[in-house]
Amino acid sequence: MVRKKKAEEYEGKIQQALAVLTEVSEDSTTPRNIRRSAKDAMNALLSGEYTPAVRAANAVSMLDEILQDPNMPPYTRVKLWNVMSFIEAIKD
């Protein structure tokens, strides 16, 4: 019962993260490499072959790398920090 509730909660967090990553990946004012990384993080979160925690960890590492980019607009950086806060809490 508890495990099912956690799984639903994690899927909800992943859906929130995907919504924000979709915004970033479709924002034409964001540099192309950052949009591409947002899409890569989305693919990592959607991957069916891993547990939610592994998918979240993969996405966090991708986003962590791109957050170092000095060309990132500040509003995009804030969105990506929000995504990371959604998915960093996902544990096995």
N, CA, C and O atoms as CSV, one atom per row, in Angstrom:
chain,resi,resn,atom,element,x,y,z
A,1,MET,N,N,0.828,-1.206,0.000
A,1,MET,CA,C,0.000,0.000,0.000
A,1,MET,C,C,0.866,1.260,0.000
A,1,MET,O,O,0.674,2.161,-0.817
A,2,VAL,N,N,1.815,1.307,0.926
A,2,VAL,CA,C,2.695,2.479,1.024
A,2,VAL,C,C,3.542,2.605,-0.234
A,2,VAL,O,O,3.731,3.700,-0.764
A,3,ARG,N,N,4.054,1.457,-0.710
A,3,ARG,CA,C,4.908,1.458,-1.898
A,3,ARG,C,C,4.153,1.990,-3.118
A,3,ARG,O,O,4.708,2.756,-3.905
A,4,LYS,N,N,2.894,1.586,-3.275
A,4,LYS,CA,C,2.076,2.039,-4.400
A,4,LYS,C,C,1.865,3.550,-4.321
A,4,LYS,O,O,1.913,4.247,-5.334
A,5,LYS,N,N,1.634,4.038,-3.121
A,5,LYS,CA,C,1.431,5.475,-2.933
A,5,LYS,C,C,2.700,6.247,-3.303
A,5,LYS,O,O,2.633,7.289,-3.955
A,6,LYS,N,N,3.865,5.722,-2.878
A,6,LYS,CA,C,5.144,6.354,-3.224
A,6,LYS,C,C,5.339,6.367,-4.737
A,6,LYS,O,O,5.755,7.376,-5.306
A,7,ALA,N,N,5.034,5.239,-5.385
A,7,ALA,CA,C,5.195,5.146,-6.840
A,7,ALA,C,C,4.330,6.197,-7.540
A,7,ALA,O,O,4.770,6.836,-8.495
A,8,GLU,N,N,3.101,6.368,-7.056
A,8,GLU,CA,C,2.209,7.378,-7.640
A,8,GLU,C,C,2.761,8.778,-7.410
A,8,GLU,O,O,2.720,9.625,-8.302
A,9,GLU,N,N,3.277,9.013,-6.209
A,9,GLU,CA,C,3.857,10.318,-5.884
A,9,GLU,C,C,5.060,10.612,-6.797
A,9,GLU,O,O,5.204,11.723,-7.308
A,10,TYR,N,N,5.917,9.601,-6.994
A,10,TYR,CA,C,7.095,9.772,-7.851
A,10,TYR,C,C,6.692,10.029,-9.294
A,10,TYR,O,O,7.288,10.870,-9.968
A,11,GLU,N,N,5.682,9.308,-9.771
A,11,GLU,CA,C,5.219,9.531,-11.144
A,11,GLU,C,C,4.668,10.953,-11.294
A,11,GLU,O,O,4.846,11.585,-12.336
A,12,GLY,N,N,4.005,11.449,-10.255
A,12,GLY,CA,C,3.501,12.821,-10.282
A,12,GLY,C,C,4.639,13.822,-10.388
A,12,GLY,O,O,4.559,14.787,-11.148
A,13,LYS,N,N,5.701,13.590,-9.621
A,13,LYS,CA,C,6.866,14.482,-9.672
A,13,LYS,C,C,7.519,14.425,-11.048
A,13,LYS,O,O,7.937,15.447,-11.592
A,14,ILE,N,N,7.600,13.221,-11.602
A,14,ILE,CA,C,8.186,13.081,-12.937
A,14,ILE,C,C,7.330,13.815,-13.963
A,14,ILE,O,O,7.866,14.453,-14.869
A,15,GLN,N,N,6.005,13.732,-13.832
A,15,GLN,CA,C,5.120,14.440,-14.766
A,15,GLN,C,C,5.301,15.958,-14.656
A,15,GLN,O,O,5.304,16.659,-15.667
A,16,GLN,N,N,5.454,16.465,-13.420
A,16,GLN,CA,C,5.711,17.902,-13.230
A,16,GLN,C,C,7.016,18.291,-13.919
A,16,GLN,O,O,7.084,19.298,-14.624
A,17,ALA,N,N,8.047,17.478,-13.704
A,17,ALA,CA,C,9.354,17.753,-14.293
A,17,ALA,C,C,9.256,17.734,-15.814
A,17,ALA,O,O,9.828,18.592,-16.487
A,18,LEU,N,N,8.532,16.757,-16.355
A,18,LEU,CA,C,8.388,16.661,-17.812
A,18,LEU,C,C,7.678,17.885,-18.387
A,18,LEU,O,O,8.024,18.356,-19.471
A,19,ALA,N,N,6.693,18.396,-17.665
A,19,ALA,CA,C,5.969,19.585,-18.140
A,19,ALA,C,C,6.922,20.772,-18.261
A,19,ALA,O,O,6.885,21.497,-19.255
A,20,VAL,N,N,7.766,20.975,-17.266
A,20,VAL,CA,C,8.703,22.106,-17.289
A,20,VAL,C,C,9.787,21.873,-18.355
A,20,VAL,O,O,10.154,22.795,-19.083
A,21,LEU,N,N,10.288,20.648,-18.439
A,21,LEU,CA,C,11.307,20.345,-19.452
A,21,LEU,C,C,10.754,20.535,-20.866
A,21,LEU,O,O,11.480,20.955,-21.767
A,22,THR,N,N,9.474,20.227,-21.060
A,22,THR,CA,C,8.845,20.449,-22.363
A,22,THR,C,C,8.849,21.938,-22.689
A,22,THR,O,O,9.162,22.331,-23.813
A,23,GLU,N,N,8.498,22.768,-21.701
A,23,GLU,CA,C,8.535,24.228,-21.900
A,23,GLU,C,C,9.925,24.678,-22.340
A,23,GLU,O,O,10.073,25.428,-23.305
A,24,VAL,N,N,10.935,24.209,-21.617
A,24,VAL,CA,C,12.316,24.615,-21.916
A,24,VAL,C,C,12.725,24.138,-23.309
A,24,VAL,O,O,13.340,24.887,-24.068
A,25,SER,N,N,12.386,22.899,-23.642
A,25,SER,CA,C,12.819,22.338,-24.921
A,25,SER,C,C,12.113,22.987,-26.110
A,25,SER,O,O,12.594,22.898,-27.240
A,26,GLU,N,N,10.975,23.642,-25.863
A,26,GLU,CA,C,10.230,24.285,-26.949
A,26,GLU,C,C,10.405,25.801,-26.960
A,26,GLU,O,O,9.798,26.483,-27.786
A,27,ASP,N,N,11.220,26.338,-26.060
A,27,ASP,CA,C,11.421,27.784,-25.950
A,27,ASP,C,C,12.501,28.233,-26.937
A,27,ASP,O,O,13.683,27.934,-26.760
A,28,SER,N,N,12.083,28.944,-27.962
A,28,SER,CA,C,13.033,29.343,-29.013
A,28,SER,C,C,14.056,30.383,-28.536
A,28,SER,O,O,15.039,30.636,-29.232
A,29,THR,N,N,13.842,30.984,-27.371
A,29,THR,CA,C,14.820,31.960,-26.863
A,29,THR,C,C,15.945,31.268,-26.087
A,29,THR,O,O,16.920,31.909,-25.696
A,30,THR,N,N,15.806,29.964,-25.870
A,30,THR,CA,C,16.818,29.190,-25.151
A,30,THR,C,C,17.803,28.620,-26.174
A,30,THR,O,O,17.384,28.120,-27.217
A,31,PRO,N,N,19.114,28.690,-25.886
A,31,PRO,CA,C,20.101,28.142,-26.832
A,31,PRO,C,C,19.829,26.667,-27.162
A,31,PRO,O,O,19.344,25.902,-26.328
A,32,ARG,N,N,20.154,26.302,-28.392
A,32,ARG,CA,C,19.840,24.966,-28.913
A,32,ARG,C,C,20.425,23.838,-28.062
A,32,ARG,O,O,19.750,22.839,-27.818
A,33,ASN,N,N,21.667,23.986,-27.611
A,33,ASN,CA,C,22.284,22.902,-26.825
A,33,ASN,C,C,21.541,22.680,-25.502
A,33,ASN,O,O,21.475,21.552,-25.012
A,34,ILE,N,N,20.992,23.733,-24.933
A,34,ILE,CA,C,20.244,23.611,-23.678
A,34,ILE,C,C,18.890,22.946,-23.949
A,34,ILE,O,O,18.433,22.113,-23.167
A,35,ARG,N,N,18.255,23.322,-25.061
A,35,ARG,CA,C,16.988,22.665,-25.432
A,35,ARG,C,C,17.220,21.175,-25.669
A,35,ARG,O,O,16.407,20.342,-25.271
A,36,ARG,N,N,18.335,20.847,-26.319
A,36,ARG,CA,C,18.661,19.444,-26.589
A,36,ARG,C,C,18.871,18.687,-25.282
A,36,ARG,O,O,18.403,17.558,-25.137
A,37,SER,N,N,19.564,19.298,-24.339
A,37,SER,CA,C,19.781,18.646,-23.037
A,37,SER,C,C,18.466,18.446,-22.294
A,37,SER,O,O,18.274,17.430,-21.627
A,38,ALA,N,N,17.563,19.413,-22.410
A,38,ALA,CA,C,16.239,19.274,-21.777
A,38,ALA,C,C,15.507,18.075,-22.386
A,38,ALA,O,O,14.863,17.308,-21.671
A,39,LYS,N,N,15.608,17.918,-23.708
A,39,LYS,CA,C,14.974,16.758,-24.369
A,39,LYS,C,C,15.628,15.461,-23.911
A,39,LYS,O,O,14.942,14.467,-23.673
A,40,ASP,N,N,16.960,15.468,-23.786
A,40,ASP,CA,C,17.668,14.268,-23.319
A,40,ASP,C,C,17.220,13.896,-21.902
A,40,ASP,O,O,17.022,12.720,-21.597
A,41,ALA,N,N,17.063,14.906,-21.042
A,41,ALA,CA,C,16.603,14.653,-19.670
A,41,ALA,C,C,15.175,14.103,-19.684
A,41,ALA,O,O,14.836,13.230,-18.885
A,42,MET,N,N,14.339,14.615,-20.595
A,42,MET,CA,C,12.973,14.096,-20.724
A,42,MET,C,C,13.007,12.626,-21.124
A,42,MET,O,O,12.271,11.809,-20.571
A,43,ASN,N,N,13.858,12.296,-22.081
A,43,ASN,CA,C,13.966,10.900,-22.526
A,43,ASN,C,C,14.442,10.007,-21.384
A,43,ASN,O,O,13.976,8.877,-21.239
A,44,ALA,N,N,15.368,10.516,-20.575
A,44,ALA,CA,C,15.857,9.739,-19.424
A,44,ALA,C,C,14.710,9.480,-18.442
A,44,ALA,O,O,14.592,8.382,-17.897
A,45,LEU,N,N,13.868,10.491,-18.219
A,45,LEU,CA,C,12.747,10.330,-17.283
A,45,LEU,C,C,11.676,9.386,-17.831
A,45,LEU,O,O,10.988,8.712,-17.066
A,46,LEU,N,N,11.540,9.342,-19.145
A,46,LEU,CA,C,10.505,8.508,-19.762
A,46,LEU,C,C,10.959,7.073,-20.001
A,46,LEU,O,O,10.142,6.203,-20.304
A,47,SER,N,N,12.255,6.825,-19.867
A,47,SER,CA,C,12.803,5.496,-20.136
A,47,SER,C,C,12.115,4.457,-19.255
A,47,SER,O,O,12.047,4.609,-18.036
A,48,GLY,N,N,11.610,3.408,-19.884
A,48,GLY,CA,C,10.886,2.377,-19.139
A,48,GLY,C,C,11.772,1.307,-18.535
A,48,GLY,O,O,11.294,0.475,-17.764
A,49,GLU,N,N,13.054,1.311,-18.871
A,49,GLU,CA,C,13.893,0.183,-18.445
A,49,GLU,C,C,14.492,0.335,-17.053
A,49,GLU,O,O,15.115,-0.601,-16.552
A,50,TYR,N,N,14.318,1.490,-16.418
A,50,TYR,CA,C,14.905,1.708,-15.093
A,50,TYR,C,C,13.830,2.060,-14.075
A,50,TYR,O,O,12.699,2.389,-14.431
A,51,THR,N,N,14.207,1.985,-12.790
A,51,THR,CA,C,13.287,2.405,-11.731
A,51,THR,C,C,13.166,3.934,-11.775
A,51,THR,O,O,14.023,4.604,-12.352
A,52,PRO,N,N,12.116,4.484,-11.173
A,52,PRO,CA,C,11.981,5.951,-11.148
A,52,PRO,C,C,13.214,6.640,-10.555
A,52,PRO,O,O,13.600,7.712,-11.023
A,53,ALA,N,N,13.832,6.049,-9.543
A,53,ALA,CA,C,14.992,6.681,-8.907
A,53,ALA,C,C,16.175,6.751,-9.860
A,53,ALA,O,O,16.881,7.759,-9.895
A,54,VAL,N,N,16.400,5.700,-10.628
A,54,VAL,CA,C,17.516,5.687,-11.578
A,54,VAL,C,C,17.242,6.677,-12.704
A,54,VAL,O,O,18.135,7.414,-13.123
A,55,ARG,N,N,16.004,6.692,-13.190
A,55,ARG,CA,C,15.649,7.651,-14.251
A,55,ARG,C,C,15.856,9.084,-13.764
A,55,ARG,O,O,16.383,9.924,-14.493
A,56,ALA,N,N,15.437,9.358,-12.524
A,56,ALA,CA,C,15.595,10.698,-11.958
A,56,ALA,C,C,17.071,11.048,-11.810
A,56,ALA,O,O,17.479,12.166,-12.124
A,57,ALA,N,N,17.873,10.099,-11.335
A,57,ALA,CA,C,19.312,10.354,-11.153
A,57,ALA,C,C,19.981,10.649,-12.490
A,57,ALA,O,O,20.832,11.534,-12.575
A,58,ASN,N,N,19.604,9.917,-13.531
A,58,ASN,CA,C,20.169,10.161,-14.863
A,58,ASN,C,C,19.808,11.566,-15.346
A,58,ASN,O,O,20.657,12.283,-15.875
A,59,ALA,N,N,18.559,11.949,-15.165
A,59,ALA,CA,C,18.116,13.277,-15.596
A,59,ALA,C,C,18.827,14.369,-14.796
A,59,ALA,O,O,19.236,15.384,-15.359
A,60,VAL,N,N,18.975,14.163,-13.482
A,60,VAL,CA,C,19.660,15.145,-12.633
A,60,VAL,C,C,21.095,15.339,-13.115
A,60,VAL,O,O,21.576,16.471,-13.183
A,61,SER,N,N,21.779,14.254,-13.449
A,61,SER,CA,C,23.175,14.397,-13.883
A,61,SER,C,C,23.250,15.145,-15.209
A,61,SER,O,O,24.170,15.938,-15.408
A,62,MET,N,N,22.312,14.914,-16.114
A,62,MET,CA,C,22.295,15.659,-17.385
A,62,MET,C,C,22.050,17.148,-17.150
A,62,MET,O,O,22.712,18.004,-17.736
A,63,LEU,N,N,21.083,17.434,-16.277
A,63,LEU,CA,C,20.745,18.836,-16.009
A,63,LEU,C,C,21.871,19.534,-15.257
A,63,LEU,O,O,22.160,20.705,-15.504
A,64,ASP,N,N,22.499,18.815,-14.346
A,64,ASP,CA,C,23.592,19.382,-13.570
A,64,ASP,C,C,24.708,19.860,-14.494
A,64,ASP,O,O,25.302,20.919,-14.289
A,65,GLU,N,N,24.974,19.053,-15.513
A,65,GLU,CA,C,26.012,19.402,-16.476
A,65,GLU,C,C,25.651,20.675,-17.238
A,65,GLU,O,O,26.478,21.577,-17.373
A,66,ILE,N,N,24.427,20.746,-17.729
A,66,ILE,CA,C,24.029,21.882,-18.566
A,66,ILE,C,C,23.843,23.158,-17.735
A,66,ILE,O,O,23.956,24.260,-18.272
A,67,LEU,N,N,23.562,23.024,-16.442
A,67,LEU,CA,C,23.388,24.217,-15.596
A,67,LEU,C,C,24.684,25.025,-15.471
A,67,LEU,O,O,24.649,26.183,-15.053
A,68,GLN,N,N,25.820,24.428,-15.828
A,68,GLN,CA,C,27.095,25.142,-15.783
A,68,GLN,C,C,27.274,26.071,-16.988
A,68,GLN,O,O,28.194,26.888,-17.007
A,69,ASP,N,N,26.405,25.949,-17.986
A,69,ASP,CA,C,26.534,26.708,-19.231
A,69,ASP,C,C,26.331,28.204,-18.977
A,69,ASP,O,O,25.272,28.614,-18.503
A,70,PRO,N,N,27.344,29.021,-19.293
A,70,PRO,CA,C,27.210,30.468,-19.048
A,70,PRO,C,C,26.222,31.154,-19.998
A,70,PRO,O,O,25.798,32.280,-19.737
A,71,ASN,N,N,25.852,30.488,-21.091
A,71,ASN,CA,C,24.917,31.088,-22.052
A,71,ASN,C,C,23.456,30.870,-21.691
A,71,ASN,O,O,22.560,31.315,-22.408
A,72,MET,N,N,23.219,30.189,-20.584
A,72,MET,CA,C,21.840,29.886,-20.214
A,72,MET,C,C,21.136,31.142,-19.697
A,72,MET,O,O,21.646,31.835,-18.817
A,73,PRO,N,N,19.942,31.428,-20.265
A,73,PRO,CA,C,19.178,32.569,-19.737
A,73,PRO,C,C,18.777,32.313,-18.278
A,73,PRO,O,O,18.461,31.179,-17.918
A,74,PRO,N,N,18.785,33.344,-17.442
A,74,PRO,CA,C,18.471,33.153,-16.012
A,74,PRO,C,C,17.112,32.497,-15.766
A,74,PRO,O,O,16.992,31.667,-14.864
A,75,TYR,N,N,16.091,32.847,-16.541
A,75,TYR,CA,C,14.761,32.263,-16.311
A,75,TYR,C,C,14.759,30.764,-16.639
A,75,TYR,O,O,14.007,30.000,-16.033
A,76,THR,N,N,15.586,30.346,-17.583
A,76,THR,CA,C,15.692,28.920,-17.904
A,76,THR,C,C,16.407,28.190,-16.777
A,76,THR,O,O,16.030,27.077,-16.409
A,77,ARG,N,N,17.437,28.819,-16.235
A,77,ARG,CA,C,18.186,28.217,-15.118
A,77,ARG,C,C,17.244,27.958,-13.939
A,77,ARG,O,O,17.304,26.899,-13.315
A,78,VAL,N,N,16.382,28.919,-13.640
A,78,VAL,CA,C,15.430,28.765,-12.527
A,78,VAL,C,C,14.479,27.604,-12.802
A,78,VAL,O,O,14.187,26.812,-11.906
A,79,LYS,N,N,13.994,27.502,-14.043
A,79,LYS,CA,C,13.096,26.386,-14.390
A,79,LYS,C,C,13.802,25.050,-14.181
A,79,LYS,O,O,13.210,24.108,-13.653
A,80,LEU,N,N,15.068,24.968,-14.594
A,80,LEU,CA,C,15.803,23.707,-14.463
A,80,LEU,C,C,16.095,23.391,-12.996
A,80,LEU,O,O,16.089,22.225,-12.600
A,81,TRP,N,N,16.348,24.415,-12.195
A,81,TRP,CA,C,16.520,24.174,-10.750
A,81,TRP,C,C,15.225,23.600,-10.165
A,81,TRP,O,O,15.260,22.698,-9.328
A,82,ASN,N,N,14.082,24.134,-10.617
A,82,ASN,CA,C,12.791,23.620,-10.150
A,82,ASN,C,C,12.623,22.155,-10.535
A,82,ASN,O,O,12.170,21.344,-9.728
A,83,VAL,N,N,12.989,21.819,-11.768
A,83,VAL,CA,C,12.907,20.425,-12.211
A,83,VAL,C,C,13.756,19.547,-11.298
A,83,VAL,O,O,13.317,18.481,-10.867
A,84,MET,N,N,14.962,19.998,-11.009
A,84,MET,CA,C,15.847,19.203,-10.163
A,84,MET,C,C,15.254,19.025,-8.773
A,84,MET,O,O,15.378,17.954,-8.179
A,85,SER,N,N,14.613,20.060,-8.251
A,85,SER,CA,C,14.014,19.919,-6.916
A,85,SER,C,C,12.849,18.921,-6.940
A,85,SER,O,O,12.620,18.225,-5.951
A,86,PHE,N,N,12.111,18.842,-8.054
A,86,PHE,CA,C,11.028,17.854,-8.163
A,86,PHE,C,C,11.598,16.442,-8.104
A,86,PHE,O,O,11.086,15.588,-7.381
A,87,ILE,N,N,12.658,16.203,-8.868
A,87,ILE,CA,C,13.088,14.811,-9.070
A,87,ILE,C,C,14.203,14.351,-8.147
A,87,ILE,O,O,14.456,13.149,-8.055
A,88,GLU,N,N,14.875,15.260,-7.464
A,88,GLU,CA,C,15.939,14.820,-6.553
A,88,GLU,C,C,15.392,14.024,-5.362
A,88,GLU,O,O,16.118,13.237,-4.754
A,89,ALA,N,N,14.140,14.224,-5.038
A,89,ALA,CA,C,13.540,13.529,-3.885
A,89,ALA,C,C,13.136,12.090,-4.217
A,89,ALA,O,O,12.717,11.352,-3.326
A,90,ILE,N,N,13.252,11.687,-5.464
A,90,ILE,CA,C,12.836,10.337,-5.864
A,90,ILE,C,C,13.916,9.333,-5.486
A,90,ILE,O,O,15.048,9.403,-5.967
A,91,LYS,N,N,13.548,8.408,-4.624
A,91,LYS,CA,C,14.485,7.370,-4.127
A,91,LYS,C,C,13.867,5.994,-4.297
A,91,LYS,O,O,12.645,5.857,-4.360
A,92,ASP,N,N,14.717,4.970,-4.370
A,92,ASP,CA,C,14.227,3.590,-4.441
A,92,ASP,C,C,13.813,3.102,-3.063
A,92,ASP,O,O,13.373,1.961,-2.919
